[in-house]
């Protein structure tokens, strides 16, 4: 597993798609994952970036952008 600034490649893929406004089900279909796996990856991304688990995707994306993790997204 390659990690970029604390996130795995899969977590980063899922987070990028979420930043583009994709719904969880669409992310799952586009990556060939289950909905549960998408949710788990977003949960793990929140945990790794020290974002409260109940925080919105918007808050997660904003923090990832602030840290330079989502450059160009």
C-alpha positions, 0 to 999 in steps of 0.5 A: 500500500502506497501512502500519500500524506497519510492516505492510501492510494484507494482512500485517495481515489475515493476522496478525489471522486467525493471531491468531484461531487460523486455520490457514494454509490457512483464512486463504488461502481466507478471503482468496482468496490462495494458501497461498504468499502467506499464508506470504510475508505472515507471513514479511514480518510477522516480518521487519518486526517483527524477529522471527526467521524461525524463530519461532512464530506465537505469538511473532509475534502476541505481539510484534504485541500488545505493540506495539499492532498487534493491538488487540482481537484 
